[in-house]
Amino acid sequence: MATKNKKTPKKINILGLSDAEKMRVIEQIKQKLQKSVNEAKLWRTLLQYEELKINGQVVFSSNNPLEGLSISLGH
């Protein structure tokens, strides 16, 4: 039997938090949503091309999985 390795999200009672804690939680949620949006945009862009090369190295091909690409979003 296969088991899932997904973590169950922790439920937060936002009404019981202080204003500072609410702001921290909201900022974390905002960052996670932005990361998801950026990832979706990247995949949509990659799917438009059969092959993507960086410095002559194939990092994405429609026939092979994505490899050799790391993106860091810093502000």
Phi and psi in radians as a Rosetta constraint file:
Dihedral C 1 N 2 CA 2 C 2 CIRCULARHARMONIC -1.444 0.35
Dihedral N 2 CA 2 C 2 N 3 CIRCULARHARMONIC 2.473 0.35
Dihedral C 2 N 3 CA 3 C 3 CIRCULARHARMONIC -1.949 0.35
Dihedral N 3 CA 3 C 3 N 4 CIRCULARHARMONIC 2.637 0.35
Dihedral C 3 N 4 CA 4 C 4 CIRCULARHARMONIC -1.586 0.35
Dihedral N 4 CA 4 C 4 N 5 CIRCULARHARMONIC 2.445 0.35
Dihedral C 4 N 5 CA 5 C 5 CIRCULARHARMONIC -1.751 0.35
Dihedral N 5 CA 5 C 5 N 6 CIRCULARHARMONIC 0.411 0.35
Dihedral C 5 N 6 CA 6 C 6 CIRCULARHARMONIC -1.463 0.35
Dihedral N 6 CA 6 C 6 N 7 CIRCULARHARMONIC 2.434 0.35
Dihedral C 6 N 7 CA 7 C 7 CIRCULARHARMONIC -1.474 0.35
Dihedral N 7 CA 7 C 7 N 8 CIRCULARHARMONIC 2.449 0.35
Dihedral C 7 N 8 CA 8 C 8 CIRCULARHARMONIC -1.365 0.35
Dihedral N 8 CA 8 C 8 N 9 CIRCULARHARMONIC 2.188 0.35
Dihedral C 8 N 9 CA 9 C 9 CIRCULARHARMONIC -1.074 0.35
Dihedral N 9 CA 9 C 9 N 10 CIRCULARHARMONIC 2.438 0.35
Dihedral C 9 N 10 CA 10 C 10 CIRCULARHARMONIC -1.301 0.35
Dihedral N 10 CA 10 C 10 N 11 CIRCULARHARMONIC 2.271 0.35
Dihedral C 10 N 11 CA 11 C 11 CIRCULARHARMONIC -1.463 0.35
Dihedral N 11 CA 11 C 11 N 12 CIRCULARHARMONIC 2.374 0.35
Dihedral C 11 N 12 CA 12 C 12 CIRCULARHARMONIC -2.111 0.35
Dihedral N 12 CA 12 C 12 N 13 CIRCULARHARMONIC 2.283 0.35
Dihedral C 12 N 13 CA 13 C 13 CIRCULARHARMONIC -1.542 0.35
Dihedral N 13 CA 13 C 13 N 14 CIRCULARHARMONIC 1.670 0.35
Dihedral C 13 N 14 CA 14 C 14 CIRCULARHARMONIC -1.136 0.35
Dihedral N 14 CA 14 C 14 N 15 CIRCULARHARMONIC -0.463 0.35
Dihedral C 14 N 15 CA 15 C 15 CIRCULARHARMONIC -1.202 0.35
Dihedral N 15 CA 15 C 15 N 16 CIRCULARHARMONIC -0.435 0.35
Dihedral C 15 N 16 CA 16 C 16 CIRCULARHARMONIC -1.568 0.35
Dihedral N 16 CA 16 C 16 N 17 CIRCULARHARMONIC 0.048 0.35
Dihedral C 16 N 17 CA 17 C 17 CIRCULARHARMONIC -1.645 0.35
Dihedral N 17 CA 17 C 17 N 18 CIRCULARHARMONIC 2.698 0.35
Dihedral C 17 N 18 CA 18 C 18 CIRCULARHARMONIC -1.299 0.35
Dihedral N 18 CA 18 C 18 N 19 CIRCULARHARMONIC 2.920 0.35
Dihedral C 18 N 19 CA 19 C 19 CIRCULARHARMONIC -1.039 0.35
Dihedral N 19 CA 19 C 19 N 20 CIRCULARHARMONIC -0.704 0.35
Dihedral C 19 N 20 CA 20 C 20 CIRCULARHARMONIC -1.120 0.35
Dihedral N 20 CA 20 C 20 N 21 CIRCULARHARMONIC -0.729 0.35
Dihedral C 20 N 21 CA 21 C 21 CIRCULARHARMONIC -1.164 0.35
Dihedral N 21 CA 21 C 21 N 22 CIRCULARHARMONIC -0.681 0.35
Dihedral C 21 N 22 CA 22 C 22 CIRCULARHARMONIC -1.059 0.35
Dihedral N 22 CA 22 C 22 N 23 CIRCULARHARMONIC -0.773 0.35
Dihedral C 22 N 23 CA 23 C 23 CIRCULARHARMONIC -1.108 0.35
Dihedral N 23 CA 23 C 23 N 24 CIRCULARHARMONIC -0.687 0.35
Dihedral C 23 N 24 CA 24 C 24 CIRCULARHARMONIC -1.134 0.35
Dihedral N 24 CA 24 C 24 N 25 CIRCULARHARMONIC -0.775 0.35
Dihedral C 24 N 25 CA 25 C 25 CIRCULARHARMONIC -1.129 0.35
Dihedral N 25 CA 25 C 25 N 26 CIRCULARHARMONIC -0.762 0.35
Dihedral C 25 N 26 CA 26 C 26 CIRCULARHARMONIC -1.103 0.35
Dihedral N 26 CA 26 C 26 N 27 CIRCULARHARMONIC -0.707 0.35
Dihedral C 26 N 27 CA 27 C 27 CIRCULARHARMONIC -1.130 0.35
Dihedral N 27 CA 27 C 27 N 28 CIRCULARHARMONIC -0.707 0.35
Dihedral C 27 N 28 CA 28 C 28 CIRCULARHARMONIC -1.098 0.35
Dihedral N 28 CA 28 C 28 N 29 CIRCULARHARMONIC -0.757 0.35
Dihedral C 28 N 29 CA 29 C 29 CIRCULARHARMONIC -1.111 0.35
Dihedral N 29 CA 29 C 29 N 30 CIRCULARHARMONIC -0.748 0.35
Dihedral C 29 N 30 CA 30 C 30 CIRCULARHARMONIC -1.051 0.35
Dihedral N 30 CA 30 C 30 N 31 CIRCULARHARMONIC -0.762 0.35
Dihedral C 30 N 31 CA 31 C 31 CIRCULARHARMONIC -1.132 0.35
Dihedral N 31 CA 31 C 31 N 32 CIRCULARHARMONIC -0.726 0.35
Dihedral C 31 N 32 CA 32 C 32 CIRCULARHARMONIC -1.132 0.35
Dihedral N 32 CA 32 C 32 N 33 CIRCULARHARMONIC -0.708 0.35
Dihedral C 32 N 33 CA 33 C 33 CIRCULARHARMONIC -1.148 0.35
Dihedral N 33 CA 33 C 33 N 34 CIRCULARHARMONIC -0.724 0.35
Dihedral C 33 N 34 CA 34 C 34 CIRCULARHARMONIC -1.112 0.35
Dihedral N 34 CA 34 C 34 N 35 CIRCULARHARMONIC -0.692 0.35
Dihedral C 34 N 35 CA 35 C 35 CIRCULARHARMONIC -1.101 0.35
Dihedral N 35 CA 35 C 35 N 36 CIRCULARHARMONIC -0.744 0.35
Dihedral C 35 N 36 CA 36 C 36 CIRCULARHARMONIC -1.114 0.35
Dihedral N 36 CA 36 C 36 N 37 CIRCULARHARMONIC -0.718 0.35
Dihedral C 36 N 37 CA 37 C 37 CIRCULARHARMONIC -1.119 0.35
Dihedral N 37 CA 37 C 37 N 38 CIRCULARHARMONIC -0.792 0.35
Dihedral C 37 N 38 CA 38 C 38 CIRCULARHARMONIC -1.095 0.35
Dihedral N 38 CA 38 C 38 N 39 CIRCULARHARMONIC -0.698 0.35
Dihedral C 38 N 39 CA 39 C 39 CIRCULARHARMONIC -1.132 0.35
Dihedral N 39 CA 39 C 39 N 40 CIRCULARHARMONIC -0.734 0.35
Dihedral C 39 N 40 CA 40 C 40 CIRCULARHARMONIC -1.110 0.35
Dihedral N 40 CA 40 C 40 N 41 CIRCULARHARMONIC -0.707 0.35
Dihedral C 40 N 41 CA 41 C 41 CIRCULARHARMONIC -1.113 0.35
Dihedral N 41 CA 41 C 41 N 42 CIRCULARHARMONIC -0.713 0.35
Dihedral C 41 N 42 CA 42 C 42 CIRCULARHARMONIC -1.081 0.35
Dihedral N 42 CA 42 C 42 N 43 CIRCULARHARMONIC -0.823 0.35
Dihedral C 42 N 43 CA 43 C 43 CIRCULARHARMONIC -1.120 0.35
Dihedral N 43 CA 43 C 43 N 44 CIRCULARHARMONIC -0.696 0.35
Dihedral C 43 N 44 CA 44 C 44 CIRCULARHARMONIC -1.079 0.35
Dihedral N 44 CA 44 C 44 N 45 CIRCULARHARMONIC -0.715 0.35
Dihedral C 44 N 45 CA 45 C 45 CIRCULARHARMONIC -1.167 0.35
Dihedral N 45 CA 45 C 45 N 46 CIRCULARHARMONIC -0.785 0.35
Dihedral C 45 N 46 CA 46 C 46 CIRCULARHARMONIC -1.083 0.35
Dihedral N 46 CA 46 C 46 N 47 CIRCULARHARMONIC -0.633 0.35
Dihedral C 46 N 47 CA 47 C 47 CIRCULARHARMONIC -1.242 0.35
Dihedral N 47 CA 47 C 47 N 48 CIRCULARHARMONIC -0.187 0.35
Dihedral C 47 N 48 CA 48 C 48 CIRCULARHARMONIC -1.371 0.35
Dihedral N 48 CA 48 C 48 N 49 CIRCULARHARMONIC -0.275 0.35
Dihedral C 48 N 49 CA 49 C 49 CIRCULARHARMONIC -2.101 0.35
Dihedral N 49 CA 49 C 49 N 50 CIRCULARHARMONIC 2.585 0.35
Dihedral C 49 N 50 CA 50 C 50 CIRCULARHARMONIC -1.351 0.35
Dihedral N 50 CA 50 C 50 N 51 CIRCULARHARMONIC -0.530 0.35
Dihedral C 50 N 51 CA 51 C 51 CIRCULARHARMONIC -2.645 0.35
Dihedral N 51 CA 51 C 51 N 52 CIRCULARHARMONIC 2.448 0.35
Dihedral C 51 N 52 CA 52 C 52 CIRCULARHARMONIC -2.187 0.35
Dihedral N 52 CA 52 C 52 N 53 CIRCULARHARMONIC 2.204 0.35
Dihedral C 52 N 53 CA 53 C 53 CIRCULARHARMONIC -2.050 0.35
Dihedral N 53 CA 53 C 53 N 54 CIRCULARHARMONIC 2.465 0.35
Dihedral C 53 N 54 CA 54 C 54 CIRCULARHARMONIC -2.232 0.35
Dihedral N 54 CA 54 C 54 N 55 CIRCULARHARMONIC 2.138 0.35
Dihedral C 54 N 55 CA 55 C 55 CIRCULARHARMONIC 0.916 0.35
Dihedral N 55 CA 55 C 55 N 56 CIRCULARHARMONIC 0.692 0.35
Dihedral C 55 N 56 CA 56 C 56 CIRCULARHARMONIC 1.405 0.35
Dihedral N 56 CA 56 C 56 N 57 CIRCULARHARMONIC -0.083 0.35
Dihedral C 56 N 57 CA 57 C 57 CIRCULARHARMONIC -1.727 0.35
Dihedral N 57 CA 57 C 57 N 58 CIRCULARHARMONIC 2.284 0.35
Dihedral C 57 N 58 CA 58 C 58 CIRCULARHARMONIC -1.297 0.35
Dihedral N 58 CA 58 C 58 N 59 CIRCULARHARMONIC 2.053 0.35
Dihedral C 58 N 59 CA 59 C 59 CIRCULARHARMONIC -1.864 0.35
Dihedral N 59 CA 59 C 59 N 60 CIRCULARHARMONIC -0.300 0.35
Dihedral C 59 N 60 CA 60 C 60 CIRCULARHARMONIC -2.570 0.35
Dihedral N 60 CA 60 C 60 N 61 CIRCULARHARMONIC 2.345 0.35
Dihedral C 60 N 61 CA 61 C 61 CIRCULARHARMONIC -2.458 0.35
Dihedral N 61 CA 61 C 61 N 62 CIRCULARHARMONIC 2.519 0.35
Dihedral C 61 N 62 CA 62 C 62 CIRCULARHARMONIC -1.104 0.35
Dihedral N 62 CA 62 C 62 N 63 CIRCULARHARMONIC -0.319 0.35
Dihedral C 62 N 63 CA 63 C 63 CIRCULARHARMONIC -1.652 0.35
Dihedral N 63 CA 63 C 63 N 64 CIRCULARHARMONIC -0.247 0.35
Dihedral C 63 N 64 CA 64 C 64 CIRCULARHARMONIC -2.247 0.35
Dihedral N 64 CA 64 C 64 N 65 CIRCULARHARMONIC 2.729 0.35
Dihedral C 64 N 65 CA 65 C 65 CIRCULARHARMONIC -1.212 0.35
Dihedral N 65 CA 65 C 65 N 66 CIRCULARHARMONIC 2.810 0.35
Dihedral C 65 N 66 CA 66 C 66 CIRCULARHARMONIC -1.174 0.35
Dihedral N 66 CA 66 C 66 N 67 CIRCULARHARMONIC 2.308 0.35
Dihedral C 66 N 67 CA 67 C 67 CIRCULARHARMONIC -2.639 0.35
Dihedral N 67 CA 67 C 67 N 68 CIRCULARHARMONIC 2.633 0.35
Dihedral C 67 N 68 CA 68 C 68 CIRCULARHARMONIC 1.369 0.35
Dihedral N 68 CA 68 C 68 N 69 CIRCULARHARMONIC 0.320 0.35
Dihedral C 68 N 69 CA 69 C 69 CIRCULARHARMONIC -2.221 0.35
Dihedral N 69 CA 69 C 69 N 70 CIRCULARHARMONIC 2.175 0.35
Dihedral C 69 N 70 CA 70 C 70 CIRCULARHARMONIC -2.284 0.35
Dihedral N 70 CA 70 C 70 N 71 CIRCULARHARMONIC 2.322 0.35
Dihedral C 70 N 71 CA 71 C 71 CIRCULARHARMONIC -2.138 0.35
Dihedral N 71 CA 71 C 71 N 72 CIRCULARHARMONIC 2.262 0.35
Dihedral C 71 N 72 CA 72 C 72 CIRCULARHARMONIC -2.070 0.35
Dihedral N 72 CA 72 C 72 N 73 CIRCULARHARMONIC 2.130 0.35
Dihedral C 72 N 73 CA 73 C 73 CIRCULARHARMONIC -1.731 0.35
Dihedral N 73 CA 73 C 73 N 74 CIRCULARHARMONIC 1.853 0.35
Dihedral C 73 N 74 CA 74 C 74 CIRCULARHARMONIC -1.966 0.35
Dihedral N 74 CA 74 C 74 N 75 CIRCULARHARMONIC 2.620 0.35
